[in-house]
Amino acid sequence: MSRFSHVTRVALALSLFLGAACGGGHRRAGAPRNQEGAVATEPFPTAPETTVASGPQPSVEEGLPAAPPSGVGGQGLPPVVRSIVTDDPVVFVTIDDGWDKDPTVLPFLADHHIAVTAFLIGRVAARTAPYWDTLLAQGGVVEDHTETHPTLAGHPLGFQRTEICSPLDDYQRLFGRRPTLFRPPYGSLDHTTVVAARDCGLSDVVLWDATVSRGKLRRATPGPLRRGDVILLHWGPGLAGDLKALVAVLDSSGFQTALLEDYLRPGAAPAPPPVGSEATTAPPRSA
């Protein structure tokens, strides 16, 4: 039983794994028709299924972020973004971390013309650059998700700045572009996080208002997918199945996917007021 049975079990597991992705087709939006995508900075509502703990504690990976603490923003600081105000029928697909590199996922993204912003962990991306080169060749973009994926809130500025700044030069060298957007691991952030992002030269801190995990779409506000939603997925073992579920939702909704980078332009808008308990909307960003 030994060797033969072991090889048989491995072969069976591999065949099941490779069968996870499927074909189909979905449109990808081009550059925005309305060049005035604006940052939505209203308070993040509480979702019935949210499992994110408040404060510096991490959430489960498929969770929705809690409302940012009062006062995380301010004049001269990057806005904290969870969705985009736009008249375009688009949503934004973001995939985090980079631990798992399923060889079926990149062809699936290309076949379905899904625009992707990948928020990658620095140490992971640096070790697996060829995989991400293929994503970039398909029109994807790599952004900053810290060097080692720690919980940031509650740590001093020096620690947070090191984590946020460290991948930037590597990404410039590896991928030919310096990130402009930052996503805090687990959605964990405080005022110091936003200050550190500014010090690293990043234009926006990006959260999310919808997730696809275990084949299920969840929104911070219950209901169907809405234009401008920022959707979170993860480069993990279930990504192929989650993408299939997302494509089904996109097909039924009529939405296309677009890149965040086409709607968030560094330095194009004045800094918004602090994120707090009252709803605020930043002025539209000009092209």
HELIX and SHEET records of a PDB file:
HELIX    1   1 ARG A    3  LEU A   18  1                                  16    
HELIX    2   2 VAL A  105  ASP A  111  1                                   7    
HELIX    3   3 GLY A  122  ARG A  127  1                                   6    
HELIX    4   4 ALA A  129  ALA A  137  1                                   9    
HELIX    5   5 LEU A  157  PHE A  175  1                                  19    
HELIX    6   6 PRO A  185  GLY A  187  5                                   3    
HELIX    7   7 HIS A  191  ASP A  199  1                                   9    
HELIX    8   8 LEU A  239  SER A  253  1                                  15    
HELIX    9   9 LEU A  260  ASP A  262  5                                   3    
SHEET    1   A 2 ALA A  38  VAL A  39  0                                        
SHEET    2   A 2 ILE A  84  VAL A  85 -1                                        
SHEET    1   B 3 VAL A  80  VAL A  81  0                                        
SHEET    2   B 3 ASP A 204  VAL A 206  1                                        
SHEET    3   B 3 LEU A 181  PHE A 182  1                                        
SHEET    1   C 6 VAL A 141  ASP A 144  0                                        
SHEET    2   C 6 VAL A 116  LEU A 120  1                                        
SHEET    3   C 6 VAL A  90  ASP A  97  1                                        
SHEET    4   C 6 VAL A 230  HIS A 234  1                                        
SHEET    5   C 6 ALA A 210  SER A 213  1                                        
SHEET    6   C 6 LYS A 216  ARG A 219 -1                                        
SHEET    1   D 4 VAL A 141  ASP A 144  0                                        
SHEET    2   D 4 VAL A 116  LEU A 120  1                                        
SHEET    3   D 4 VAL A  90  ASP A  97  1                                        
SHEET    4   D 4 GLN A 256  THR A 257  1                                        
END                                                                             
